[in-house]
Amino acid sequence: MIKVAILGAGGMGHVHARNVLKVGNAQVTAICSRTLASANRLNDSILAGKALCFDDFDAMLEQADFDALYVCLPPFAHTGQIQKAAKARKHLFVEKPLGIDGAKANEMAALAKKNRIVGQMGFNMRFGGAVQKLKAMIEDGSAGKPTLFHGSFQCNALHTSWWPDAKLSGGQVVEQSIHLYDLATFFLGKPTVVSGLAGNLCHKKVKGFTSDDTSAAIIGFASGAMASITTSDCAVPTRWSHSFTVICEKVMAEFTNANNAIFTCHDGKPAEQWANRQRPKPQEMKFDTDAQLEQTKAFLHAIANGAKPSADIAQGALTLNLVLSVIKSARSGGKAIAL
């Protein structure tokens, strides 16, 4: 039985506590939150009061019995807890992003590797059914070479009290559309160069709103593949969208989300060679995969069997440094940044 502790008793803490219970080979033994009251609420509502509750992380690390730690903190609240847990050889599941400091993220990744712990980032979109289908096609060769990724994240909201402040959230690119940047690396491989533009176009009069609300980036990959990703917090209020398209040599996959897509498969030959043949037919891919649950299954399986997780702490550091480079490029007027 894998014993799990949860750091952060907000919405994601509740999600992960429920999913740990569903997997069956794990139990939540400890919870740490800013207040004992919030830790107790999670404990009582989901765990029947069976976990130990703390409002001090160091005390939980010293006193509680657990093998793995779920870190469910907002970006600004990463203040060394992951490093301490890694040194204590606790396996780590970390909600994105891995903080807002690239150098500290690299330190976390190095400690995870040094102490041989299983570390997984909460990039749950990787586990969507349609995403997994295309990834399998890329790996078995039936999709051909991946060439292009385009993603778009759109909303219009102020979110939580800390979110509009870029010093606390890192901004929309870091805190939200990082999911799309991760998917680009999932499909296309290692990024090598990025150029970005960003600005606050709609929220300058909103008190405390220092985040960019509009951004666009172009990324080059070691394979020669490319990606473009756009982000907006100036779109339709109450409507959330994170769509993306992946073009490979033999398939174009148009995703409305990680579970649903239209795949159009072909043999890679140009249009002129299709004159007397039936046109490629789009195929709808629809799944009801619970991506949050699947990533917890994968994390606990990796602990139990010594497997490599889909997105480890090193991937979390890479993706954080990628989105931070978008902002760095934007501040220099779009100058290309080597990664």
C-alpha positions as CSV (number, residue, x, y, z in Angstrom):
1,M,0.0,0.0,0.0
2,I,1.4,3.4,-1.1
3,K,1.0,6.1,1.5
4,V,0.3,9.5,0.2
5,A,0.5,13.0,1.7
6,I,-1.2,16.1,0.1
7,L,0.3,19.6,0.3
8,G,-2.4,22.1,-0.5
9,A,-6.0,21.5,0.4
10,G,-7.7,23.5,-2.4
11,G,-9.6,22.3,-5.4
12,M,-6.8,20.2,-6.8
13,G,-6.0,18.7,-3.4
14,H,-9.5,17.5,-3.3
15,V,-9.3,16.1,-6.8
16,H,-6.2,14.1,-6.1
17,A,-7.4,12.8,-2.8
18,R,-10.5,11.4,-4.4
19,N,-8.4,9.8,-7.2
20,V,-5.9,8.2,-4.9
21,L,-8.8,6.5,-3.2
22,K,-10.1,5.2,-6.5
23,V,-6.9,3.6,-7.6
24,G,-7.0,1.1,-4.7
25,N,-3.3,0.5,-3.9
26,A,-2.8,3.7,-2.1
27,Q,-4.2,5.7,0.9
28,V,-3.9,9.3,2.0
29,T,-2.2,9.5,5.4
30,A,-1.5,13.2,5.8
31,I,-2.6,16.6,4.6
32,C,-0.9,20.0,5.0
33,S,-2.6,23.3,4.2
34,R,-2.2,27.0,5.2
35,T,-4.7,26.4,8.0
36,L,-5.7,23.3,10.0
37,A,-9.3,24.2,9.2
38,S,-8.8,23.8,5.4
39,A,-6.8,20.6,6.0
40,N,-9.6,19.2,8.2
41,R,-12.3,20.1,5.6
42,L,-10.5,17.9,3.0
43,N,-9.9,15.2,5.6
44,D,-13.5,15.1,6.8
45,S,-15.2,15.4,3.4
46,I,-13.2,12.8,1.5
47,L,-11.1,10.7,3.9
48,A,-13.5,10.2,6.7
49,G,-11.1,11.9,9.1
50,K,-8.5,9.2,8.8
51,A,-5.5,11.4,7.8
52,L,-3.2,13.5,10.0
53,C,-3.6,17.2,9.4
54,F,-0.9,19.9,9.6
55,D,-0.5,23.6,8.9
56,D,3.3,23.3,8.8
57,F,5.1,21.4,6.0
58,D,8.3,20.7,8.0
59,A,6.2,19.2,10.8
60,M,4.3,16.9,8.3
61,L,7.6,15.8,6.7
62,E,9.1,14.9,10.1
63,Q,6.1,13.4,11.8
64,A,3.8,11.8,9.1
65,D,4.3,8.4,7.5
66,F,4.1,8.7,3.7
67,D,5.9,7.5,0.6
68,A,4.7,10.1,-2.0
69,L,3.7,13.7,-1.9
70,Y,1.1,15.5,-4.0
71,V,2.1,19.2,-4.3
72,C,-1.0,21.2,-5.1
73,L,0.3,24.8,-4.6
74,P,-0.1,28.0,-6.6
75,P,3.1,29.1,-8.4
76,F,4.2,31.7,-5.8
77,A,3.9,29.2,-2.9
78,H,6.8,27.0,-4.0
79,T,9.3,27.9,-1.2
80,G,11.5,24.8,-0.9
81,Q,9.0,22.1,-0.1
82,I,9.8,20.1,-3.2
83,Q,13.5,20.2,-2.5
84,K,13.0,19.1,1.1
85,A,10.7,16.2,0.0
86,A,13.2,15.1,-2.7
87,K,16.1,15.1,-0.1
88,A,13.8,13.0,2.1
89,R,13.3,10.6,-0.8
90,K,9.6,11.1,-1.1
91,H,8.1,10.5,-4.5
92,L,6.6,13.6,-6.0
93,F,3.5,14.5,-8.0
94,V,3.6,18.2,-8.7
95,E,0.8,20.3,-10.1
96,K,1.9,22.6,-12.9
97,P,3.8,24.9,-13.1
98,L,7.0,24.0,-11.2
99,G,7.0,27.4,-9.5
100,I,8.0,30.6,-11.3
101,D,11.8,30.5,-11.1
102,G,13.6,28.5,-13.8
103,A,16.8,28.0,-11.8
104,K,14.9,26.6,-8.8
105,A,13.0,24.3,-11.1
106,N,16.3,23.0,-12.5
107,E,17.4,22.4,-8.9
108,M,14.3,20.4,-8.2
109,A,14.8,18.3,-11.2
110,A,18.5,17.6,-10.3
111,L,17.5,16.6,-6.7
112,A,14.8,14.3,-8.0
113,K,17.3,12.6,-10.2
114,K,20.0,12.4,-7.6
115,N,17.7,10.8,-5.0
116,R,16.1,8.4,-7.6
117,I,12.6,9.3,-6.8
118,V,9.6,9.0,-9.1
119,G,8.5,12.5,-10.0
120,Q,5.5,13.4,-12.2
121,M,4.1,16.7,-13.3
122,G,0.4,17.4,-13.4
123,F,0.2,17.8,-17.2
124,N,-3.1,15.9,-17.3
125,M,-3.9,16.7,-20.9
126,R,-1.3,14.1,-21.9
127,F,-3.6,11.5,-20.6
128,G,-6.7,12.4,-22.7
129,G,-7.9,9.6,-24.9
130,A,-7.5,11.3,-28.2
131,V,-4.0,12.6,-27.2
132,Q,-2.9,9.1,-26.3
133,K,-4.2,7.8,-29.6
134,L,-2.1,10.2,-31.7
135,K,0.9,9.7,-29.5
136,A,0.6,5.9,-30.1
137,M,0.4,6.5,-33.9
138,I,3.5,8.7,-33.8
139,E,5.4,6.1,-31.8
140,D,4.4,3.1,-34.1
141,G,5.1,5.2,-37.2
142,S,1.6,5.1,-38.7
143,A,1.3,8.9,-38.3
144,G,4.6,9.6,-40.0
145,K,6.9,12.4,-38.9
146,P,5.3,15.1,-36.6
147,T,5.8,18.5,-38.3
148,L,3.6,21.2,-36.8
149,F,1.6,22.0,-33.6
150,H,-0.7,24.9,-33.3
151,G,-2.5,25.5,-30.0
152,S,-4.9,28.2,-28.7
153,F,-6.0,28.9,-25.1
154,Q,-8.8,31.4,-24.7
155,C,-10.9,32.7,-21.8
156,N,-11.9,36.0,-20.2
157,A,-11.7,35.9,-16.4
158,L,-9.9,37.3,-13.4
159,H,-9.6,33.9,-11.7
160,T,-8.4,33.8,-8.1
161,S,-7.2,36.8,-6.1
162,W,-3.5,36.0,-6.8
163,W,-3.8,35.1,-10.4
164,P,-3.8,38.6,-12.1
165,D,-0.5,39.4,-10.4
166,A,2.3,38.2,-12.6
167,K,4.7,38.1,-9.6
168,L,2.5,35.5,-8.0
169,S,1.1,33.5,-10.9
170,G,3.9,34.0,-13.5
171,G,1.2,35.2,-15.9
172,Q,-1.3,33.4,-18.2
173,V,1.4,31.7,-20.3
174,V,3.0,30.2,-17.2
175,E,-0.1,29.3,-15.2
176,Q,-2.5,28.3,-17.9
177,S,-1.3,27.7,-21.5
178,I,1.7,25.9,-20.2
179,H,-0.5,22.8,-20.8
180,L,-0.3,23.5,-24.6
181,Y,3.4,24.1,-24.5
182,D,3.8,20.8,-22.7
183,L,1.7,19.0,-25.4
184,A,3.9,20.6,-28.1
185,T,6.9,18.9,-26.5
186,F,5.0,15.7,-26.0
187,F,4.3,15.4,-29.7
188,L,7.3,17.1,-31.3
189,G,10.2,16.5,-28.9
190,K,12.9,18.8,-27.6
191,P,12.5,22.6,-28.2
192,T,15.6,24.4,-29.2
193,V,14.5,28.0,-29.9
194,V,11.5,30.2,-29.1
195,S,10.3,33.7,-30.0
196,G,7.3,35.4,-28.3
197,L,5.2,38.5,-28.1
198,A,3.0,39.4,-25.2
199,G,1.1,42.3,-23.7
200,N,-1.7,43.5,-21.4
201,L,-4.2,44.7,-24.0
202,C,-7.5,44.6,-22.2
203,H,-6.9,44.8,-18.5
204,K,-4.7,47.8,-17.9
205,K,-7.5,49.5,-15.9
206,V,-8.1,46.5,-13.7
207,K,-6.4,47.1,-10.3
208,G,-3.6,44.6,-9.7
209,F,-3.7,43.0,-13.1
210,T,-0.1,42.9,-14.1
211,S,-0.2,39.6,-16.2
212,D,-0.1,39.6,-20.0
213,D,-3.6,38.9,-21.4
214,T,-2.5,38.3,-24.9
215,S,0.5,36.3,-26.3
216,A,1.8,34.5,-29.3
217,A,4.9,32.3,-29.6
218,I,6.7,30.3,-32.3
219,I,8.9,27.4,-31.3
220,G,11.5,25.4,-33.2
221,F,12.4,21.8,-32.3
222,A,15.5,19.7,-32.7
223,S,13.7,17.5,-35.2
224,G,12.9,20.5,-37.4
225,A,9.3,20.5,-36.4
226,M,7.6,23.8,-35.4
227,A,4.9,25.1,-33.2
228,S,2.8,28.2,-32.7
229,I,0.8,28.8,-29.6
230,T,-1.5,31.7,-28.8
231,T,-3.1,32.7,-25.5
232,S,-5.8,35.2,-24.8
233,D,-7.6,36.4,-21.6
234,C,-9.6,38.9,-23.8
235,A,-12.0,36.3,-25.3
236,V,-15.6,35.5,-24.5
237,P,-16.5,35.7,-20.8
238,T,-17.6,32.3,-19.3
239,R,-16.3,30.4,-22.3
240,W,-13.1,28.4,-21.9
241,S,-11.3,26.9,-24.9
242,H,-8.0,25.0,-25.4
243,S,-8.0,23.7,-28.9
244,F,-5.0,22.4,-30.8
245,T,-4.0,20.9,-34.1
246,V,-1.1,18.5,-34.9
247,I,0.0,17.9,-38.4
248,C,2.1,14.8,-39.2
249,E,3.1,13.3,-42.5
250,K,0.2,10.9,-42.7
251,V,-2.4,12.4,-40.4
252,M,-3.8,15.7,-39.3
253,A,-5.4,15.7,-35.9
254,E,-7.7,18.6,-34.9
255,F,-8.5,18.5,-31.2
256,T,-11.3,20.4,-29.5
257,N,-9.9,19.0,-26.2
258,A,-7.6,16.2,-25.1
259,N,-10.5,13.6,-25.4
260,N,-12.1,14.7,-28.7
261,A,-10.5,15.2,-32.1
262,I,-11.0,14.7,-35.8
263,F,-8.2,12.5,-37.4
264,T,-7.8,12.7,-41.1
265,C,-5.4,9.9,-42.2
266,H,-3.7,9.5,-45.6
267,D,-0.5,8.1,-47.1
268,G,1.4,11.3,-47.2
269,K,1.3,11.7,-51.0
270,P,0.6,15.2,-52.4
271,A,-2.9,16.2,-53.8
272,E,-1.9,15.7,-57.4
273,Q,-1.5,12.0,-56.8
274,W,-5.0,11.7,-55.4
275,A,-6.8,12.6,-58.7
276,N,-8.5,9.3,-59.3
277,R,-8.7,8.1,-55.7
278,Q,-11.1,8.6,-52.9
279,R,-10.4,11.6,-50.7
280,P,-9.1,11.0,-47.2
281,K,-12.1,10.7,-44.8
282,P,-12.1,12.4,-41.4
283,Q,-12.6,10.1,-38.5
284,E,-14.1,11.3,-35.2
285,M,-12.2,10.3,-32.1
286,K,-14.3,10.5,-28.9
287,F,-13.2,9.3,-25.5
288,D,-14.6,9.8,-22.0
289,T,-11.2,9.3,-20.3
290,D,-10.8,10.9,-16.8
291,A,-7.3,12.3,-17.5
292,Q,-6.8,13.4,-13.9
293,L,-7.5,9.8,-12.7
294,E,-5.3,8.3,-15.4
295,Q,-2.3,10.4,-14.4
296,T,-2.7,9.3,-10.8
297,K,-2.9,5.7,-11.9
298,A,0.3,6.2,-13.9
299,F,2.1,7.9,-11.0
300,L,1.2,5.2,-8.5
301,H,2.0,2.5,-11.1
302,A,5.5,4.1,-11.6
303,I,6.1,4.0,-7.9
304,A,5.0,0.4,-7.5
305,N,6.9,-0.9,-10.6
306,G,9.8,1.4,-11.1
307,A,8.5,2.7,-14.4
308,K,9.3,6.1,-15.9
309,P,6.4,8.6,-15.7
310,S,5.1,10.4,-18.8
311,A,6.2,13.8,-17.6
312,D,8.8,13.8,-14.8
313,I,10.2,16.7,-12.8
314,A,12.9,17.3,-15.5
315,Q,10.1,17.8,-18.0
316,G,8.4,20.2,-15.7
317,A,11.6,22.2,-15.5
318,L,12.0,22.1,-19.3
319,T,8.5,23.3,-19.9
320,L,8.7,26.0,-17.2
321,N,11.9,27.4,-18.8
322,L,10.2,27.2,-22.2
323,V,7.3,29.4,-21.1
324,L,9.6,31.8,-19.2
325,S,11.6,32.1,-22.4
326,V,8.5,33.2,-24.2
327,I,8.1,36.0,-21.7
328,K,11.8,36.9,-21.9
329,S,11.6,37.0,-25.7
330,A,8.4,39.2,-25.5
331,R,10.2,41.7,-23.2
332,S,13.0,42.0,-25.8
333,G,10.5,42.7,-28.6
334,G,10.4,39.1,-29.9
335,K,14.1,38.3,-30.0
336,A,14.7,34.5,-30.5
337,I,15.8,32.7,-27.4
338,A,18.0,29.6,-27.6
339,L,16.9,26.8,-25.2
